[in-house]
Amino acid sequence: MIVTLTTDFGSVDGYSGMVKGVILGLAPAATIVDLTHDISACDIASGAWVLSNAFSFFSDGTIHLAVVDPGVGSARHGIIVRSERHLFVGPDNGLLSLVLPRLSQFDCFLLNRPQYWRPDVSSTFHARDVFAPVVAHLLNGILPEELGEPLPAERLVRLPWPQITISNTGVKGQVVHIDHFGNLISNVPQSALGSASFCMIDQRRVPIRKTYSDAAPGQPACYGASHGYVEIGVFKGRADVALGATIGSSVQLPT
């Protein structure tokens, strides 16, 4: 069975390796896929975006362990979310905010049974001491109902997420994620491109193209990207640098 890992642990300190060691120690047949360990430190919204755009590409039965957890050791809860196809394990801090609307149905469980955790639980490393053993027990056939008590879905923490606005002048959204290449990913669905010939990123006019290389090197282009949203990139460059844009920068498509 497959387990994916999404964290802000980086690759220097061995944190992700420790998590894998706990899982494999209890469930040695597991297949572990590093979705990413390069989420910016404590950036729950970025982790939510990455996980929501990747989880559906994995086969039925996959367990997704997602940990971007600045509140580790606090009163925040650990949870399991079980959908028809996948299981999600991690802190209840909004990290699943963009996954939940994409699930047709799901149920939730509060991780409150320490007999299924490591014996000595650090207050700063629940990924290793709580969530990793829970994942291993799921791999070994223990049901979520045994690992924690039911939790009403309405009690799950959800991040406030920006919404698009539609008016007689067009569609307005904003940059919600900046990827490794410096591409500016918006919350505007690519269906909004319609017959428009340009978009506005803040006060900068950017032509609409099919792909990056339809623009000259160093020049920005707006296009519908693989995730289904409007994106602004720079051919052989970084759009965030070239346009001085950040998370929250305005993205507008005229009618």
Secondary structure, 3 states (H helix, E strand, C coil): CEEEEEECCCCCCCHHHHHHHHHHHHCCCCEEEEEECCCCCCCHHHHHHHHHHHHHHCCCCCEEEEECCCCCCCCCCEEEEEECCCEEEEECCCCCCCCHHHCCCEEEEECCCHHHCCCCCCCCCHHHHHHHHHHHHHHCCCCHHHHCEEECHHHCCCCCCCCCEEECCEEEEEEEEECCCCCEEEEEEHHHHCCCCEEEECCEEEEECCCHHHCCCCCEEEEECCCCEEEEEECCECHHHHHCCCCCCEEEEEC
